[in-house]
């Protein structure tokens, strides 16, 4: 089992920005796609963004389009989530995830093989 490591969470005022990072242990190979999910208190974990292993195609949930940008450094197997124009509704624990092989649906939790432990993002009004 591979444990991903997230970093970059914290407390920010509404309208502010944060950048999350996620990387697997060194010498981890065969990562196809990586994604970000989030879980707010009392709510289910939900898809935020993903980036595929083919031409770095990106996917976003509607509520973050135009505000969040997912990117990856393939040489480092590292994925980033740049979050701007944050609002209190973005407050959640953010989880990084990765797939080992091609998946038809990168929006689904079940598509991912490895997960991080999560990083807290809190946006104050």
JORADA-V934784 format. One record per residue. N is the residue number from 1. SS is DSSP state (@ for helix, = for strand, . for the rest). PHI is phi in whole degrees, 0 to 359 (999 if undefined). OMEGA is omega in radians with two decimals (NA if undefined). Layout:
# JORADA-V934784
((N	SS	PHI	OMEGA) (N	SS	PHI	OMEGA))
This chain:
# JORADA-V934784
((1	.	999	-3.13) (2	.	261	3.11) (3	=	259	3.07) (4	=	277	-3.12) (5	=	240	3.10) (6	=	262	3.03) (7	=	206	3.04) (8	.	107	3.11) (9	.	289	3.11) (10	=	162	-3.13) (11	=	255	-3.14) (12	=	216	3.09) (13	=	280	3.09) (14	.	305	-3.07) (15	.	92	-3.11) (16	.	276	-3.07) (17	.	227	3.01) (18	=	215	3.02) (19	=	235	3.08) (20	=	264	3.07) (21	=	233	3.13) (22	=	211	3.11) (23	=	215	3.04) (24	.	276	3.02) (25	.	301	3.12) (26	.	299	3.14) (27	.	67	3.00) (28	.	267	-3.09) (29	.	244	3.01) (30	.	60	2.96) (31	.	263	-3.11) (32	.	270	-3.09) (33	=	227	3.09) (34	=	227	-3.08) (35	=	212	3.07) (36	=	234	3.02) (37	=	235	3.07) (38	=	215	3.13) (39	=	221	3.09) (40	.	271	-3.14) (41	.	304	3.10) (42	.	77	-3.12) (43	.	238	3.10) (44	.	281	3.06) (45	.	294	-3.08) (46	=	230	3.11) (47	=	291	3.07) (48	=	244	-3.07) (49	=	199	3.09) (50	=	210	3.09) (51	=	225	-3.01) (52	.	272	3.12) (53	.	275	3.12) (54	.	252	3.09) (55	.	57	3.10) (56	.	51	3.07) (57	.	293	-3.08) (58	=	249	-3.13) (59	=	225	-3.14) (60	=	221	2.94) (61	.	284	-3.00) (62	@	301	-3.02) (63	@	291	-3.12) (64	@	246	-3.14) (65	.	301	-3.12) (66	.	85	3.14) (67	.	245	-3.11) (68	=	252	3.07) (69	=	226	3.07) (70	=	260	3.12) (71	=	211	-3.13) (72	=	216	2.98) (73	=	251	-3.03) (74	.	296	-3.13) (75	.	296	-3.13) (76	.	257	-3.04) (77	.	54	-3.10) (78	=	250	3.09) (79	=	241	-3.11) (80	=	236	3.01) (81	=	230	3.09) (82	=	272	-3.08) (83	=	245	3.11) (84	.	235	-3.14) (85	.	48	-3.10) (86	.	293	3.08) (87	.	228	-3.07) (88	@	303	3.12) (89	@	291	3.08) (90	@	276	3.13) (91	.	297	-3.10) (92	=	182	2.91) (93	=	272	-3.10) (94	=	258	-3.10) (95	=	245	3.02) (96	=	267	3.14) (97	=	216	-3.13) (98	=	216	3.05) (99	=	247	3.13) (100	.	270	-3.06) (101	.	226	3.11) (102	.	299	3.07) (103	.	231	-3.12) (104	.	281	-3.05) (105	.	227	-3.13) (106	.	279	3.08) (107	.	277	-2.99) (108	.	265	3.09) (109	@	303	-3.06) (110	@	293	-3.13) (111	@	283	-2.99) (112	.	259	-3.08) (113	.	264	-3.06) (114	=	234	-3.10) (115	=	224	2.98) (116	=	265	-3.11) (117	.	274	3.07) (118	.	101	3.08) (119	=	225	-3.06) (120	=	280	2.99) (121	=	240	3.14) (122	=	237	-3.14) (123	=	246	-3.13) (124	=	268	-3.10) (125	.	286	NA))
